[in-house]
Amino acid sequence: MLEIELNIIHNMNSEDYMKQAKSSFVDVILTSPPYNTARNSMRQDNRDRHEGRYDVFVENKTDDEYIAWTVNNFNLFDKVLKKDGCILYNLSYSSENTHLIWLTVAEIIKRTSFTTADTITWKKKSALPNNMSPNKLTRIVEFVFVFCRKKEIKTFSANKEVVSLRSTGQRNYENVFNFIDAKNNDGVTKLNKATYSTELCEKLLKFYALPNSIVFDPFIGTGTTAVAAKKLGHSYIGCEISKNQCLYAEERIRNVDPQ
């Protein structure tokens, strides 16, 4: 069994890490996995061609392969996630592949112990690239799916505050809307052209991560989830198959001061 180290990024496949790790040690899983929406993932004759969105990972799965890969990851999430933990899973779609996001979420619900507790709309600051479609709308939002175990949908952890009590003793909670306005990313790099947003991660963790949580990102890339976790005083664990992205992330994290 793998010894659990905190505040570290492992240069390894996350599935291998989770298989070797102990059970029930993660409070929150926050990640933005590869979407499998690159143009070469749509075409069988391009499956061996490197798209160039990432320095190592290639988006070349068929829809069925991508769904099976995602379901396998969620079954491993079930192993490492603590009771009443949650998964914050950012997915989007492209003009070339508008359906895969919905098929994937449906199969997670059907074939794993998880269900969607909420769907958060993330509105970005800008919409790029420019829309070239004569009939599709310009996409300025993405989605963050809040997954919890089906049996824990009424108990999974969050930081909602009680604002009043009814005469019956029933609690009234603050309104926290399922809409987040946050910048697109922390800057595109040569290693990763699909980087994440620290602002978004911070806003999510402030609501879903209880104090001193362990936050796991199985596809941590350039380290954005870890940066947000460290800023907020949480511990982090990440996995990334690109050695260069691991080094880049570690340098970013070293320069972060906890709030």
C-alpha positions as a Python dict, from the first residue, in 0.01 Angstrom:
ca = {
    (1, 'M'): (0, 0, 0),
    (2, 'L'): (126, 346, -94),
    (3, 'E'): (216, 574, 195),
    (4, 'I'): (5, 889, 183),
    (5, 'E'): (213, 1206, 158),
    (6, 'L'): (47, 1546, 170),
    (7, 'N'): (134, 1854, -34),
    (8, 'I'): (296, 1658, -312),
    (9, 'I'): (242, 1606, -685),
    (10, 'H'): (309, 1254, -806),
    (11, 'N'): (448, 1212, -1156),
    (12, 'M'): (232, 910, -1230),
    (13, 'N'): (-99, 796, -1369),
    (14, 'S'): (-375, 875, -1120),
    (15, 'E'): (-543, 537, -1168),
    (16, 'D'): (-223, 360, -1062),
    (17, 'Y'): (-193, 594, -763),
    (18, 'M'): (-548, 533, -643),
    (19, 'K'): (-517, 157, -683),
    (20, 'Q'): (-212, 160, -453),
    (21, 'A'): (-342, 417, -203),
    (22, 'K'): (-534, 341, 114),
    (23, 'S'): (-908, 390, 132),
    (24, 'S'): (-1099, 698, 248),
    (25, 'F'): (-832, 963, 292),
    (26, 'V'): (-950, 1245, 60),
    (27, 'D'): (-1207, 1509, 162),
    (28, 'V'): (-1264, 1675, -176),
    (29, 'I'): (-1173, 1580, -533),
    (30, 'L'): (-1147, 1891, -749),
    (31, 'T'): (-1038, 1849, -1108),
    (32, 'S'): (-1074, 1943, -1471),
    (33, 'P'): (-999, 1626, -1669),
    (34, 'P'): (-918, 1614, -2039),
    (35, 'Y'): (-1249, 1667, -2221),
    (36, 'N'): (-1165, 1448, -2523),
    (37, 'T'): (-1294, 1727, -2746),
    (38, 'A'): (-983, 1792, -2956),
    (39, 'R'): (-1046, 1756, -3326),
    (40, 'N'): (-829, 1448, -3362),
    (41, 'S'): (-1037, 1262, -3101),
    (42, 'M'): (-1331, 1284, -3342),
    (43, 'R'): (-1159, 1108, -3630),
    (44, 'Q'): (-1045, 748, -3643),
    (45, 'D'): (-773, 825, -3899),
    (46, 'N'): (-614, 1080, -3663),
    (47, 'R'): (-594, 867, -3350),
    (48, 'D'): (-215, 839, -3363),
    (49, 'R'): (-157, 1209, -3418),
    (50, 'H'): (-60, 1432, -3126),
    (51, 'E'): (-311, 1716, -3102),
    (52, 'G'): (-76, 1946, -2912),
    (53, 'R'): (-312, 2063, -2636),
    (54, 'Y'): (-89, 1895, -2378),
    (55, 'D'): (282, 1816, -2388),
    (56, 'V'): (232, 1444, -2314),
    (57, 'F'): (-134, 1344, -2297),
    (58, 'V'): (-311, 1288, -2630),
    (59, 'E'): (-688, 1323, -2663),
    (60, 'N'): (-749, 1031, -2895),
    (61, 'K'): (-1015, 818, -2727),
    (62, 'T'): (-1339, 713, -2892),
    (63, 'D'): (-1655, 813, -2707),
    (64, 'D'): (-1693, 463, -2564),
    (65, 'E'): (-1329, 454, -2453),
    (66, 'Y'): (-1358, 794, -2287),
    (67, 'I'): (-1673, 697, -2101),
    (68, 'A'): (-1518, 368, -1984),
    (69, 'W'): (-1205, 555, -1868),
    (70, 'T'): (-1416, 807, -1676),
    (71, 'V'): (-1632, 541, -1511),
    (72, 'N'): (-1318, 353, -1402),
    (73, 'N'): (-1181, 671, -1245),
    (74, 'F'): (-1505, 733, -1056),
    (75, 'N'): (-1502, 380, -918),
    (76, 'L'): (-1152, 452, -789),
    (77, 'F'): (-1270, 788, -651),
    (78, 'D'): (-1520, 588, -447),
    (79, 'K'): (-1228, 406, -287),
    (80, 'V'): (-1020, 710, -184),
    (81, 'L'): (-1296, 961, -99),
    (82, 'K'): (-1401, 990, 264),
    (83, 'K'): (-1759, 947, 381),
    (84, 'D'): (-1960, 1258, 288),
    (85, 'G'): (-1686, 1384, 58),
    (86, 'C'): (-1769, 1529, -282),
    (87, 'I'): (-1626, 1553, -632),
    (88, 'L'): (-1613, 1885, -818),
    (89, 'Y'): (-1576, 1784, -1181),
    (90, 'N'): (-1534, 2046, -1454),
    (91, 'L'): (-1644, 1933, -1801),
    (92, 'S'): (-1728, 2111, -2123),
    (93, 'Y'): (-1802, 2035, -2486),
    (94, 'S'): (-1678, 2156, -2821),
    (95, 'S'): (-1847, 2244, -3148),
    (96, 'E'): (-1708, 1917, -3285),
    (97, 'N'): (-1835, 1703, -2996),
    (98, 'T'): (-2145, 1843, -2828),
    (99, 'H'): (-2285, 1516, -2693),
    (100, 'L'): (-2003, 1343, -2504),
    (101, 'I'): (-2032, 1551, -2187),
    (102, 'W'): (-2393, 1440, -2135),
    (103, 'L'): (-2331, 1075, -2220),
    (104, 'T'): (-2040, 1073, -1976),
    (105, 'V'): (-2240, 1220, -1686),
    (106, 'A'): (-2525, 978, -1753),
    (107, 'E'): (-2292, 677, -1744),
    (108, 'I'): (-2129, 798, -1421),
    (109, 'I'): (-2474, 802, -1261),
    (110, 'K'): (-2575, 466, -1406),
    (111, 'R'): (-2250, 274, -1349),
    (112, 'T'): (-2098, 414, -1029),
    (113, 'S'): (-2205, 489, -672),
    (114, 'F'): (-2218, 863, -750),
    (115, 'T'): (-2492, 1100, -859),
    (116, 'T'): (-2510, 1470, -937),
    (117, 'A'): (-2605, 1680, -635),
    (118, 'D'): (-2570, 2010, -823),
    (119, 'T'): (-2457, 2152, -1155),
    (120, 'I'): (-2269, 2479, -1131),
    (121, 'T'): (-2241, 2716, -1424),
    (122, 'W'): (-1898, 2877, -1453),
    (123, 'K'): (-1912, 3200, -1651),
    (124, 'K'): (-1574, 3293, -1791),
    (125, 'K'): (-1442, 3646, -1839),
    (126, 'S'): (-1412, 3605, -2214),
    (127, 'A'): (-1518, 3370, -2492),
    (128, 'L'): (-1229, 3249, -2704),
    (129, 'P'): (-1170, 3142, -2973),
    (130, 'N'): (-1405, 3347, -3186),
    (131, 'N'): (-1716, 3166, -3300),
    (132, 'M'): (-1698, 3037, -3659),
    (133, 'S'): (-2038, 2866, -3656),
    (134, 'P'): (-2340, 3008, -3844),
    (135, 'N'): (-2589, 2849, -3601),
    (136, 'K'): (-2421, 2760, -3267),
    (137, 'L'): (-2401, 3009, -2984),
    (138, 'T'): (-2075, 3144, -2851),
    (139, 'R'): (-1983, 2940, -2544),
    (140, 'I'): (-1883, 3159, -2251),
    (141, 'V'): (-1978, 2909, -1979),
    (142, 'E'): (-1862, 2568, -1866),
    (143, 'F'): (-2004, 2333, -1606),
    (144, 'V'): (-1884, 2201, -1273),
    (145, 'F'): (-2073, 1889, -1174),
    (146, 'V'): (-2099, 1830, -800),
    (147, 'F'): (-2097, 1455, -747),
    (148, 'C'): (-2166, 1281, -419),
    (149, 'R'): (-2245, 921, -332),
    (150, 'K'): (-2609, 842, -393),
    (151, 'K'): (-2653, 737, -29),
    (152, 'E'): (-2494, 1065, 92),
    (153, 'I'): (-2690, 1318, -112),
    (154, 'K'): (-2848, 1462, 204),
    (155, 'T'): (-2530, 1455, 413),
    (156, 'F'): (-2229, 1539, 193),
    (157, 'S'): (-2010, 1819, 329),
    (158, 'A'): (-2046, 2188, 250),
    (159, 'N'): (-2002, 2520, 428),
    (160, 'K'): (-2356, 2660, 413),
    (161, 'E'): (-2435, 2890, 704),
    (162, 'V'): (-2758, 2882, 904),
    (163, 'V'): (-2925, 3224, 880),
    (164, 'S'): (-3233, 3160, 1094),
    (165, 'L'): (-3441, 2899, 1274),
    (166, 'R'): (-3811, 2840, 1228),
    (167, 'S'): (-4039, 2793, 1527),
    (168, 'T'): (-4027, 2420, 1456),
    (169, 'G'): (-3650, 2423, 1489),
    (170, 'Q'): (-3598, 2374, 1115),
    (171, 'R'): (-3291, 2558, 987),
    (172, 'N'): (-3293, 2813, 707),
    (173, 'Y'): (-2964, 2829, 518),
    (174, 'E'): (-2800, 3107, 322),
    (175, 'N'): (-2855, 3125, -51),
    (176, 'V'): (-2549, 3012, -245),
    (177, 'F'): (-2629, 3028, -615),
    (178, 'N'): (-2509, 2767, -864),
    (179, 'F'): (-2337, 3032, -1075),
    (180, 'I'): (-1972, 3133, -1048),
    (181, 'D'): (-1808, 3420, -1233),
    (182, 'A'): (-1434, 3354, -1259),
    (183, 'K'): (-1147, 3416, -1498),
    (184, 'N'): (-1081, 3168, -1777),
    (185, 'N'): (-745, 3036, -1658),
    (186, 'D'): (-410, 3129, -1504),
    (187, 'G'): (-239, 3165, -1840),
    (188, 'V'): (-177, 2920, -2120),
    (189, 'T'): (165, 2754, -2128),
    (190, 'K'): (354, 2555, -2390),
    (191, 'L'): (309, 2251, -2167),
    (192, 'N'): (-66, 2287, -2127),
    (193, 'K'): (-299, 2490, -2348),
    (194, 'A'): (-604, 2403, -2137),
    (195, 'T'): (-504, 2540, -1796),
    (196, 'Y'): (-746, 2590, -1508),
    (197, 'S'): (-858, 2894, -1305),
    (198, 'T'): (-731, 2948, -950),
    (199, 'E'): (-1014, 3195, -894),
    (200, 'L'): (-1270, 2927, -980),
    (201, 'C'): (-1095, 2666, -761),
    (202, 'E'): (-1083, 2902, -463),
    (203, 'K'): (-1452, 2981, -489),
    (204, 'L'): (-1540, 2612, -509),
    (205, 'L'): (-1317, 2513, -218),
    (206, 'K'): (-1449, 2793, 3),
    (207, 'F'): (-1789, 2631, -21),
    (208, 'Y'): (-1718, 2259, -38),
    (209, 'A'): (-1393, 2209, 159),
    (210, 'L'): (-1424, 2210, 535),
    (211, 'P'): (-1126, 2357, 729),
    (212, 'N'): (-798, 2166, 690),
    (213, 'S'): (-928, 1943, 413),
    (214, 'I'): (-721, 1713, 191),
    (215, 'V'): (-790, 1809, -170),
    (216, 'F'): (-703, 1563, -448),
    (217, 'D'): (-665, 1648, -817),
    (218, 'P'): (-600, 1338, -1028),
    (219, 'F'): (-523, 1546, -1341),
    (220, 'I'): (-346, 1839, -1179),
    (221, 'G'): (-155, 1966, -1483),
    (222, 'T'): (20, 2293, -1398),
    (223, 'G'): (-90, 2281, -1034),
    (224, 'T'): (-387, 2517, -1020),
    (225, 'T'): (-590, 2312, -772),
    (226, 'A'): (-288, 2287, -541),
    (227, 'V'): (-230, 2663, -560),
    (228, 'A'): (-589, 2730, -455),
    (229, 'A'): (-577, 2468, -178),
    (230, 'K'): (-254, 2606, -34),
    (231, 'K'): (-388, 2962, -41),
    (232, 'L'): (-688, 2852, 166),
    (233, 'G'): (-489, 2648, 417),
    (234, 'H'): (-580, 2301, 287),
    (235, 'S'): (-350, 2013, 204),
    (236, 'Y'): (-329, 1884, -151),
    (237, 'I'): (-230, 1574, -343),
    (238, 'G'): (-200, 1568, -720),
    (239, 'C'): (-115, 1331, -1003),
    (240, 'E'): (25, 1431, -1342),
    (241, 'I'): (184, 1212, -1610),
    (242, 'S'): (395, 1496, -1752),
    (243, 'K'): (723, 1540, -1565),
    (244, 'N'): (764, 1892, -1702),
    (245, 'Q'): (419, 1995, -1583),
    (246, 'C'): (499, 1853, -1238),
    (247, 'L'): (811, 2067, -1220),
    (248, 'Y'): (621, 2372, -1343),
    (249, 'A'): (348, 2314, -1083),
    (250, 'E'): (594, 2269, -798),
    (251, 'E'): (759, 2601, -883),
    (252, 'R'): (419, 2775, -884),
    (253, 'I'): (323, 2626, -550),
    (254, 'R'): (650, 2727, -383),
    (255, 'N'): (563, 3092, -450),
    (256, 'V'): (220, 3073, -284),
    (257, 'D'): (162, 3212, 65),
    (258, 'P'): (-139, 3078, 260),
    (259, 'Q'): (-400, 3341, 335),
}
